[in-house]
Amino acid sequence: MFSKNSIIGVIGSGAMGSGIAQVAASASHNVLVYDNNQNALAKAENNLKSGLQKLVEKQKISAEKQNEILSNIQFVHELTSLSSCHLIIEAIVENLEVKKSVFSELEKIVSPNCVLASNTSSLSITSIAGACAKSERVLGIHFFNPATLMPLVEIIGGIASDENIVSSAKKLIDSWEKVTVIAKDTPGFIVNRVARPFYSEALRIYEEGIADMPTIDWAMKEIGGFKMGAFELMDLIGHDVNYVVTETVWKQFYFDPKFKPALSQKRLLEAGFLGRKSGRGFYNYAPDAKIPEPKKDVELGNLIFKRILAMLINEAADTLYLNIASAADIDLAMTKGVNYPKGLLRWADELGIETVVNELNALNHFYEEDRYRTSPILKKMVNEKKKFY
C-alpha cells in the first residue's frame, strides 16, 4: 500500500508534527507540513534548519543528508495542499472535537485511498474515525516526543479500521527505523495507561507525607534504576500535558479510582507552574534555586520503590489480561517508549509474581480502596505457579 514514493502529510507544525515530518523526510519521503498559522510554519522551518545544522556540526548526519531532508519537506498553509498525500498524520491539540472537525474536512480533499492517522496519546481512535464517511481508513500512529529520538511508535486500529491498512502502516513505520507495537483502542493505549502509577503512586506517597519529592525521585533512580524520578519527569513533560493525560484516562475509564488524578498536580496547573518550561513545577528551576537534598534512607527507599513498581506491574498485567497488547509488546513499549530499565512483566517474573501480589494485597488491606485491587491474571498465575515468560 505504501512505498518510498508515498507522499506523507503532517498536520501541525509544533514540536511533534515537525519531528514526525523530519523522520518521514529522513526515510526519503516527500512530506507536506500543514499549519493554518503562518508564523508557526516559519518558526518550524527555521527550527528544522537549525536542528539539522547542529546534527551536521556534530557529524551525526552529512551535509548531503541535511540537504536531502530539507528538499523533501514543504511547509504549506492551505489544507487543500494535502490532496495528493497517501498518508496524513495529524499532530494537533488533544481535543476530540477539533480532531474530528479536521478529519471531516480532510475527507473532502484527499483521494479515497488516502490513509488518515492521528498522533493522539489518549483519545479514542474510533471516536475520531466516527467523523469520517470512510472510517475504515482511520487509525492511530502515536509517536513519542521527541519523535526524531524516541524509537517507539504505537499503532492503534479503531473498531472500524481495516486490518490491512493497520498492517501496512506498521510496515511503513518499521521502514522508518522505528520500533512499533500494536495496541487496542483503549484509553492511553499501552504506554500512557501502564505508566500512570509511576506518577500517581509517587504523588500519593508525597501527599500522604511518607516521603518528600527528592527522596521519592532518589529511590526510583538509585534503587529502581529509572533514569528520572516521577517528579523530575512530570516537570520535564509539563503539567499541561501530564496532568491532562491522567485526567483524560481517568474520565475515559469511567472514573476508575486507580487512574484518579492528584490535587497537588492540579494546583500546579491552575497556578501556571507547568514545570521546566515555565521555570517552576514541583521543583523551582530559577537560576539561583537549589533542589532540596533527598533523605537517603535505604529502608524508606525500598518501601517507595517496591510500592510504585508493584502498581506498575499490576497495570501492565491488567493490560495483558484485557487483551490490549501482547506481553512482548507491553514490555517493548515501556522500555522503548519511556526508557524503563526493564520490561514490567519480565521484572515481575524476576521478582516473583507472588511477591508482587503480596505487596498489592498489603496495600489493598491497609487502604481498603479499589485503587489497589490485584489484576485477576496475577492471582491466577500465582495459583497456577506460572510466569509471563
N, C-alpha and C positions, 0 to 999 in steps of 0.2 A: 504493500500500500504506500509506504514512504520510501524515498530514495535520497541520494545526495543532492538530487535536483529539486527536492521538495522545498517549497518556499514556506518559511516559518514566520508567522505574525506574532507579535507580543503586544499586549495592551497594558499600558502603564510603564512610564519611564523612570520610576523610582529605583531604589537600590536593587530590589528583587527583579523587576522587569528588565533592567539594564544587564543584570548578571545573567539571567536566562538567555537574553539576546547574545551576549558575549560567548556563552557556552555553545549555542547553536551555530554562531558565525565561525567559531574555532573549529567546528566539525564540518566546515566548508559549505554551509547552507547560506542562501540569500535570506536575509532577515529584515523584516519591516517592523519598526518600533513605533507604535501609535500612542499619542497623548493629546488630549484636547487643550492642554496648557503649553503654549509655545515656549514660554520661559523655562518650564520644566524640561522640555525636549532639548533646548540649548544647553542647559546645565548637565543633562545626562550625556550629551555628546562630548562636552568638554571633560567631564569626569572619565568617560571611556578613554579618550585620547591620553589624558594624563596618567591614568591607571596602566594603560598598555605601555606607555613610555617608561614608566618605572620598572615594568617587567623586563623590558629590553635592557635597561641600565643594570638590572640585577642578573642579566643573562639567563632569565627564565624562558624567554622566547626570543626569536631572531627578529631583526628589523623587517625581514620579508614576511614573517608570520603576522607581525603588527599591521603591516600594510594590507595583508590579505583579510584580516579580521575587519579592519576599518572599511575596506571596499565592499565587504559582504553585508554591512549594516546600513540601512537607510532610515532616517527619522522622519515620520510623517504626522501631520495633524488633522488629516481627513480620514474618517473611518472607512470611507469608500476605497481608500488606497489599499486596503487589505483584501480586496475582491479576488486577487489571484493566488491567495495563500492556500496551502494544502493542510496546514495545521496552525491554529491560533491558540496561544496560551495567554489567558487573562491573569494579570497580576496587579489588581487594584485594591481599593479599600475593602476590608472584611465586613461588607454589608450585603445581606442576601438580596434585598430589593434592588440595589444598584447593580449587582452582578446579573440578576435576571433581566433587567432592562437592557444591559449591554448585549447579552446573548440573544435576546429577542431582536435587537437591531442588527446584529451580525448576520442572522439568518436571511435577512432581506438583501444582503450584499454579496455573500460568498456563494461558491458553487455548491450543489447538492452533496458533493463528496468531501467537502472540507470538514476536517475534524475540529471540534471546539473543546478546549480544555480549560479548567480553572486551576489556579495555583493555590486555592483556598487551603488553609491549615486546619479548619474545624467546621466549616459549613457543609450542609448536605449537597452532594453532587446531584442526587435525584431531584432535589428541590430546584436547583439551578437549571437542570435539564428540563424541568417541567415548564419553563418559559419558552421552550423550543418546539416547533412542529415536528422536527426530526430529532427527538430526544435520544435516539439510539446512537447518535454520533458525538454525544457529550460524555466526557469523563474527567477525572481529576488527575493532574500531573503536579504533584506537590514537591517543589524544591525546598531546600533548607538554606538559610541565609548565613554567609554569602554564597550564592549559587555557584560562583566560579571555583570556590574552595571546598564546599561541603559535598562529599561524594554521594549521599543518599538522595533518592527520589522515590516518593510513594506514588504508585499507580493505583487509581481507585475507579472502579466501574460503578455507576449508579444502577438502580433496578432495571432501567430501560436500556442501558449501554450494550452495544453489540460486542460480544466477546472477541470477535476477530479484530475489531478496532482497538480494544484494550490490549490485546496481544501484540498488535502491530506497533502501538505506541510504546509498549515496553521494549520491543526490539530496537526501535528508533532511539530511545533514551539510553539504552545499553550501548548503542553505537557512538554515543556522545561521551563514552568512557565514564558513565555514572553507574552507581550501584542501585539497582531497582528492586523494590519489594511490592508485592500485590496485597492490597488491603480492601476489606469490605467497607461499604459506605456507611460508617457509623461515626458518631461524634469524636473528633480528634484523630480518627484513623488509627495508626499504630502509635507513633511517637508522642503526639500531643495528648493521647489518652494515658499511655503507660507511664509517661514522665510526670503526670500530675502529682503523685505522692512525694516526689523529690522536693517539690516546692511546698505543698500543703502540709506535709508532716513536719517539715522544718519550721514552718510558720506556727504550727500548733505547739511544738516543743518550746518555741520562743514565747508565744503568747501565754503559755502556762507558767513561764518563769523557770523552767527546768535548766535552761542554759541561755546565754546571750548569743547574738548573731555571730560574732567572730569565733566563738567556741564551737558552734554548730558547723560553721564552714570549715574550721580546722579539722574537726572529727571526720567529715566526709572526704577531705583531701588526704589527711595524714593516715587515717586508719582505713578509710574506704577506697582510697586510690583514685577518687574522682579528680578531674583536672580543676574544677571550680566547685566552691560551695554553693548552696542554694541561694543565699542572699546576694553573693557576688554575681551569680548567673542571672538572677532576676533583674538586678541593677543593669547588667550588660544588655539583656534583651530589651528592657524598658517595660515599665509597669503598664503603659498604654497598650502594650502587646500581650505581655504575660498574664496580667490580670484579666484582660478581655477574653483571652483563650480559655482560661479557667472558668470564668463566668458562663461563657458560651457552652462549654462541655457540660457544666453542671445543669444549666437550663435544658439542654437538649436531652439529657438523661433523666428528665422529669424530676429534677432537684434531688437526685441521689446524694445522700449525705457524704459519701466518700469523695465526691468532687466539690464539696462546698468551699467557696472562696473564703479568704481570711479578711476580716475587717481591717487589720493593721496594713494590709497591702492596699485595700480600697481607699483608706485615708490618704496614703501617699499619692495615689492617682488623683484624688479630689484636690489635694494641695498643689498639684503640678510638679511634685517631686518624682520625676519619671525614671531616675537612675542616672547613669553616666552621661546620657545625652543632655540632661538638664543641670548637671553638676551636683545633684543631690538625689538620693533614693533612700535605701536602708542605711547606706553609708554616705558620708559627705566627701565630695570629690573636689572641693575647693583646694587651690594650690597649697595653702598653709594647713589644711586639715590632716589629722593623723587618724588612721584606722586603729581602733582600740585593740589591744593585745588579747588573744584568746586565753582561756583558762585551760592549760594543757594537762588536764586530768584524764588519764588513760581509761580509768573505770567509767567516768562520765561519757567520754568519747565513744567507748564501745557501746554503751547504752543507746546513745543517739544514732550511731551508725546502724546497729542491728535493727532498731525500730524502723528507720527510714527504708533500709534495704528490704525488710520483711514486707512492708507495704508496697514497694516497687515490684517485688517478685509476685505478690498476690495479684497485682493489677496485670502483670504480664501473663500470669496463669489464667486469669479470667478472660483475657483477650484471646488466648488459645481455646479455652473452654467454649467460648461463644462463636468460634469459627470465623474470627475476624481476620486472622492471618495464620500461617503455619509457624511452628516453633522456630524453624530456621530463620524465617523472615522477621519474626519478632526480635530475635537476638541480633540479627544483622542490622535491623532498623535502629536499635538502641546503641549499638557500637559505632555505626557509621553516621547516624543522624544526630546524636547528641554526645558522642565520644565517651560513652560509659566504658569503664575499664574491662568489663566482661559482659557477655550476654546474660540477661537476668535468669533465664531458665537453666542455662548451664551453671550459673552461680548457685542456683537452688540445688542442683544435683551435687555440687561440691560441698555445700554446707550440710546437706541432708535435708530432705523435704520435711521430715518430722520436726527438725529444729526450727524451720520457718513456721510451721503450723503451731508449734508450742508458743512461739513469740506472738503470733496473731491471736491465739486463744487467750494468752495472758492480757493482752491489750483489750480484747473484747470483754473479758471477765471484769477488768478494772473499770472500764469506761461505760460498759453496757450500752454501747452505741452501734447502730447498724454500719457505721463507717468502718468498723474493724471486723466485719464478717469475713470468714475464710472462704476462698473460692472452692466450690464443690470439687473441682478437679484435683486440688491439693489434698483434700480429705480422702478422696478415692485412691489417690496414688499412695498415700500413707498406708491405708488399709490393705492395698494390693502389693505393697513394697516395690513400687515401680519408680523409674526415673524418667526424665524427659528425653534423655539421650542414652 
